[in-house]
Amino acid sequence: MDGRRGGREWERTPDGKGAGYFAPGWDGERIARRAGIIGWIGAALAVIVLGVGAFHVSQEFSEQRNYTQMKTEGIPVPATVRTVTVERSKELSGSAPGNSSGWDYITETTAAIEYTVKGRTIQAQINNRRHEMNKYPAAAWRRGEVVSLYTDACNPEQFILFHEYREEDAGSTPRTAFLILAFTGGILIVPAVLIIAGIRNVHAARRL
């Protein structure tokens, strides 16, 4: 059944539901395909979020595995901090909850250390980056401070700095992996909403 509005032909859907008129070349199925684009965008976004989350979880497991191996097979040694260099900067952080200043205050610490393994004195460098929302964090180390390392038994130049959380998580699932999974799950709410909206739009269009 055809009608004319404003000199143009319009096609009416013969479904008996008063679905209205479509422009030439359009019908419920074509509208449904266009409406489904939102769902596909949501699906693509979900894949990206899952991929990024999986990458970071994999990194955490790899770092924890390396730490546990060095702790198990390496040699624990004390190292003395000889010199310390501190750099401070700040970056715009946007509207993060609890950040009244709108800035991230960053302290980067570089320390030269010295330690002895099997009578051999080795010099190396360690780095740390900290940030707080309302003030500059303190430097990670001080001159003369003693820090703990795990050095490779065969190559003492290779070492891992003692890490409290990784020490506790040795031999188990790193707690940071659970935090990443929780954060990823929270972000997935956005693509999930888009997918649901796309599906609903498709069903609504097909009922026209």
C-alpha positions as a Markdown table, in Angstrom:
| # | Residue | x | y | z |
|---|---|---|---|---|
| 1 | Met | 0.0 | 0.0 | 0.0 |
| 2 | Asp | 1.5 | 3.3 | -1.1 |
| 3 | Gly | 0.7 | 6.9 | -0.1 |
| 4 | Arg | 1.8 | 10.3 | -1.0 |
| 5 | Arg | 3.1 | 13.0 | 1.3 |
| 6 | Gly | 4.5 | 16.2 | 0.0 |
| 7 | Gly | 4.7 | 14.8 | -3.6 |
| 8 | Arg | 6.9 | 11.8 | -2.5 |
| 9 | Glu | 6.0 | 8.2 | -2.4 |
| 10 | Trp | 6.1 | 6.5 | 1.0 |
| 11 | Glu | 5.6 | 2.9 | 1.8 |
| 12 | Arg | 3.3 | 1.8 | 4.6 |
| 13 | Thr | 4.0 | -1.3 | 6.6 |
| 14 | Pro | 1.1 | -3.7 | 6.2 |
| 15 | Asp | 1.3 | -5.1 | 9.7 |
| 16 | Gly | -2.0 | -3.8 | 10.9 |
| 17 | Lys | -0.3 | -2.1 | 13.9 |
| 18 | Gly | -0.3 | 1.4 | 12.5 |
| 19 | Ala | 3.5 | 1.3 | 12.2 |
| 20 | Gly | 3.5 | 4.4 | 10.0 |
| 21 | Tyr | 5.3 | 5.3 | 6.8 |
| 22 | Phe | 8.9 | 4.7 | 5.7 |
| 23 | Ala | 10.9 | 6.7 | 3.3 |
| 24 | Pro | 11.5 | 5.1 | -0.1 |
| 25 | Gly | 14.0 | 2.2 | 0.1 |
| 26 | Trp | 13.6 | 1.9 | 3.9 |
| 27 | Asp | 11.8 | -0.7 | 5.9 |
| 28 | Gly | 11.9 | -2.2 | 9.3 |
| 29 | Glu | 14.8 | -4.6 | 8.5 |
| 30 | Arg | 17.0 | -1.8 | 7.1 |
| 31 | Ile | 16.3 | 0.3 | 10.1 |
| 32 | Ala | 17.2 | -2.7 | 12.3 |
| 33 | Arg | 20.5 | -3.1 | 10.6 |
| 34 | Arg | 21.4 | 0.6 | 11.2 |
| 35 | Ala | 20.2 | 0.4 | 14.8 |
| 36 | Gly | 22.4 | -2.7 | 15.3 |
| 37 | Ile | 25.5 | -0.6 | 14.7 |
| 38 | Ile | 25.3 | 0.6 | 18.4 |
| 39 | Gly | 25.5 | -3.0 | 19.5 |
| 40 | Trp | 28.5 | -3.7 | 17.3 |
| 41 | Ile | 30.3 | -0.7 | 18.6 |
| 42 | Gly | 29.7 | -2.0 | 22.1 |
| 43 | Ala | 31.0 | -5.4 | 21.2 |
| 44 | Ala | 34.1 | -3.9 | 19.7 |
| 45 | Leu | 34.7 | -1.8 | 22.8 |
| 46 | Ala | 34.2 | -4.9 | 25.0 |
| 47 | Val | 36.8 | -6.8 | 23.0 |
| 48 | Ile | 39.3 | -3.9 | 23.4 |
| 49 | Val | 38.7 | -3.6 | 27.1 |
| 50 | Leu | 39.0 | -7.4 | 27.6 |
| 51 | Gly | 42.2 | -7.4 | 25.5 |
| 52 | Val | 43.8 | -4.6 | 27.5 |
| 53 | Gly | 42.7 | -6.2 | 30.8 |
| 54 | Ala | 44.1 | -9.6 | 29.8 |
| 55 | Phe | 47.4 | -8.0 | 28.8 |
| 56 | His | 47.9 | -6.3 | 32.1 |
| 57 | Val | 46.8 | -9.4 | 34.1 |
| 58 | Ser | 49.4 | -11.4 | 32.0 |
| 59 | Gln | 52.0 | -8.9 | 32.9 |
| 60 | Glu | 51.3 | -9.1 | 36.6 |
| 61 | Phe | 51.5 | -12.9 | 36.5 |
| 62 | Ser | 54.8 | -12.7 | 34.6 |
| 63 | Glu | 56.3 | -10.2 | 37.1 |
| 64 | Gln | 55.1 | -12.1 | 40.1 |
| 65 | Arg | 56.6 | -15.4 | 38.6 |
| 66 | Asn | 59.9 | -13.7 | 38.0 |
| 67 | Tyr | 60.0 | -12.3 | 41.5 |
| 68 | Thr | 59.1 | -15.7 | 43.0 |
| 69 | Gln | 61.8 | -17.4 | 41.0 |
| 70 | Met | 64.4 | -14.9 | 42.0 |
| 71 | Lys | 63.3 | -15.1 | 45.7 |
| 72 | Thr | 63.5 | -18.9 | 45.5 |
| 73 | Glu | 66.7 | -19.4 | 43.5 |
| 74 | Gly | 68.6 | -16.1 | 44.0 |
| 75 | Ile | 70.8 | -14.8 | 46.8 |
| 76 | Pro | 69.3 | -12.2 | 49.3 |
| 77 | Val | 71.8 | -9.4 | 49.9 |
| 78 | Pro | 71.7 | -5.9 | 51.5 |
| 79 | Ala | 72.6 | -2.9 | 49.4 |
| 80 | Thr | 73.6 | 0.5 | 50.6 |
| 81 | Val | 72.2 | 3.7 | 48.9 |
| 82 | Arg | 75.2 | 5.9 | 48.0 |
| 83 | Thr | 73.5 | 8.8 | 46.1 |
| 84 | Val | 69.9 | 9.9 | 45.6 |
| 85 | Thr | 68.5 | 12.1 | 42.9 |
| 86 | Val | 64.9 | 13.4 | 43.3 |
| 87 | Glu | 62.8 | 15.0 | 40.5 |
| 88 | Arg | 59.3 | 16.4 | 41.2 |
| 89 | Ser | 56.6 | 17.3 | 38.7 |
| 90 | Lys | 52.9 | 17.5 | 38.5 |
| 91 | Glu | 50.3 | 16.5 | 35.9 |
| 92 | Leu | 46.6 | 17.4 | 35.4 |
| 93 | Ser | 44.5 | 14.5 | 36.8 |
| 94 | Gly | 41.1 | 15.7 | 35.8 |
| 95 | Ser | 38.2 | 15.2 | 38.2 |
| 96 | Ala | 39.4 | 12.1 | 40.1 |
| 97 | Pro | 37.4 | 11.4 | 43.3 |
| 98 | Gly | 39.1 | 12.9 | 46.4 |
| 99 | Asn | 41.4 | 15.1 | 44.3 |
| 100 | Ser | 40.5 | 18.7 | 45.3 |
| 101 | Ser | 43.6 | 20.2 | 43.5 |
| 102 | Gly | 43.0 | 18.7 | 40.1 |
| 103 | Trp | 46.7 | 17.7 | 39.9 |
| 104 | Asp | 48.8 | 14.6 | 40.4 |
| 105 | Tyr | 52.0 | 15.4 | 42.3 |
| 106 | Ile | 54.8 | 13.1 | 41.2 |
| 107 | Thr | 58.1 | 12.3 | 42.9 |
| 108 | Glu | 60.7 | 10.3 | 40.9 |
| 109 | Thr | 63.6 | 8.9 | 42.8 |
| 110 | Thr | 66.8 | 7.5 | 41.3 |
| 111 | Ala | 69.4 | 6.0 | 43.7 |
| 112 | Ala | 72.9 | 4.6 | 43.1 |
| 113 | Ile | 73.4 | 1.4 | 45.2 |
| 114 | Glu | 76.3 | -0.8 | 46.1 |
| 115 | Tyr | 76.3 | -4.4 | 47.3 |
| 116 | Thr | 78.6 | -7.3 | 47.7 |
| 117 | Val | 78.1 | -10.8 | 46.4 |
| 118 | Lys | 80.8 | -13.5 | 47.1 |
| 119 | Gly | 83.4 | -10.9 | 47.8 |
| 120 | Arg | 82.6 | -8.9 | 44.6 |
| 121 | Thr | 81.4 | -5.3 | 45.0 |
| 122 | Ile | 78.7 | -4.3 | 42.5 |
| 123 | Gln | 77.3 | -0.9 | 41.8 |
| 124 | Ala | 73.8 | -0.5 | 40.3 |
| 125 | Gln | 70.9 | 1.9 | 40.0 |
| 126 | Ile | 67.3 | 1.7 | 41.2 |
| 127 | Asn | 64.3 | 3.8 | 40.4 |
| 128 | Asn | 60.9 | 4.6 | 41.9 |
| 129 | Arg | 57.9 | 6.8 | 40.8 |
| 130 | Arg | 55.3 | 7.8 | 43.3 |
| 131 | His | 52.3 | 10.1 | 43.0 |
| 132 | Glu | 49.7 | 11.7 | 45.3 |
| 133 | Met | 46.7 | 13.9 | 44.7 |
| 134 | Asn | 47.4 | 16.8 | 47.1 |
| 135 | Lys | 51.1 | 16.9 | 47.8 |
| 136 | Tyr | 54.5 | 15.7 | 46.6 |
| 137 | Pro | 55.3 | 12.2 | 48.0 |
| 138 | Ala | 58.5 | 11.8 | 50.0 |
| 139 | Ala | 61.5 | 10.4 | 48.1 |
| 140 | Ala | 61.6 | 6.6 | 48.1 |
| 141 | Trp | 65.1 | 6.3 | 49.5 |
| 142 | Arg | 67.7 | 8.3 | 51.5 |
| 143 | Arg | 71.4 | 8.4 | 51.3 |
| 144 | Gly | 73.0 | 5.7 | 53.5 |
| 145 | Glu | 69.8 | 3.7 | 53.7 |
| 146 | Val | 70.1 | -0.1 | 53.4 |
| 147 | Val | 67.7 | -1.9 | 51.0 |
| 148 | Ser | 67.1 | -5.6 | 50.3 |
| 149 | Leu | 67.7 | -7.3 | 47.0 |
| 150 | Tyr | 67.5 | -10.8 | 45.5 |
| 151 | Thr | 70.4 | -11.3 | 43.1 |
| 152 | Asp | 70.8 | -14.0 | 40.4 |
| 153 | Ala | 73.0 | -16.7 | 41.7 |
| 154 | Cys | 74.9 | -17.0 | 38.4 |
| 155 | Asn | 74.8 | -13.3 | 37.4 |
| 156 | Pro | 74.8 | -11.1 | 40.5 |
| 157 | Glu | 74.4 | -7.9 | 38.3 |
| 158 | Gln | 70.8 | -9.0 | 37.8 |
| 159 | Phe | 68.6 | -8.4 | 40.8 |
| 160 | Ile | 65.1 | -7.7 | 42.0 |
| 161 | Leu | 64.4 | -5.1 | 44.7 |
| 162 | Phe | 62.5 | -6.4 | 47.7 |
| 163 | His | 58.8 | -5.7 | 47.2 |
| 164 | Glu | 56.4 | -6.2 | 50.2 |
| 165 | Tyr | 53.3 | -7.2 | 48.2 |
| 166 | Arg | 55.1 | -9.5 | 45.8 |
| 167 | Glu | 56.9 | -11.1 | 48.8 |
| 168 | Glu | 53.5 | -11.9 | 50.4 |
| 169 | Asp | 52.1 | -13.1 | 47.1 |
| 170 | Ala | 55.0 | -15.4 | 46.2 |
| 171 | Gly | 53.7 | -18.7 | 45.0 |
| 172 | Ser | 50.1 | -17.5 | 44.8 |
| 173 | Thr | 47.9 | -15.3 | 42.6 |
| 174 | Pro | 49.1 | -11.6 | 42.7 |
| 175 | Arg | 46.6 | -9.4 | 44.4 |
| 176 | Thr | 47.1 | -6.7 | 41.7 |
| 177 | Ala | 45.6 | -9.2 | 39.2 |
| 178 | Phe | 42.3 | -9.2 | 41.2 |
| 179 | Leu | 42.3 | -5.4 | 41.2 |
| 180 | Ile | 42.8 | -5.3 | 37.4 |
| 181 | Leu | 40.0 | -7.8 | 36.9 |
| 182 | Ala | 37.7 | -5.7 | 39.1 |
| 183 | Phe | 38.6 | -2.5 | 37.2 |
| 184 | Thr | 38.1 | -4.3 | 33.9 |
| 185 | Gly | 34.7 | -5.6 | 35.0 |
| 186 | Gly | 33.7 | -2.0 | 36.0 |
| 187 | Ile | 34.7 | -0.6 | 32.6 |
| 188 | Leu | 32.8 | -3.4 | 30.8 |
| 189 | Ile | 29.5 | -1.9 | 32.0 |
| 190 | Val | 29.8 | 0.7 | 29.3 |
| 191 | Pro | 30.0 | -1.7 | 26.3 |
| 192 | Ala | 27.4 | -3.9 | 28.0 |
| 193 | Val | 25.0 | -1.0 | 28.0 |
| 194 | Leu | 25.7 | -0.3 | 24.3 |
| 195 | Ile | 25.2 | -3.9 | 23.4 |
| 196 | Ile | 21.8 | -4.1 | 25.2 |
| 197 | Ala | 20.7 | -0.8 | 23.7 |
| 198 | Gly | 21.6 | -2.1 | 20.3 |
| 199 | Ile | 19.7 | -5.3 | 20.7 |
| 200 | Arg | 16.6 | -3.5 | 22.0 |
| 201 | Asn | 16.8 | -1.0 | 19.1 |
| 202 | Val | 17.0 | -3.9 | 16.6 |
| 203 | His | 14.0 | -5.6 | 18.1 |
| 204 | Ala | 12.0 | -2.3 | 18.2 |
| 205 | Ala | 12.9 | -1.6 | 14.5 |
| 206 | Arg | 11.8 | -5.1 | 13.4 |
| 207 | Arg | 8.4 | -4.6 | 15.0 |
| 208 | Leu | 7.7 | -1.5 | 12.9 |
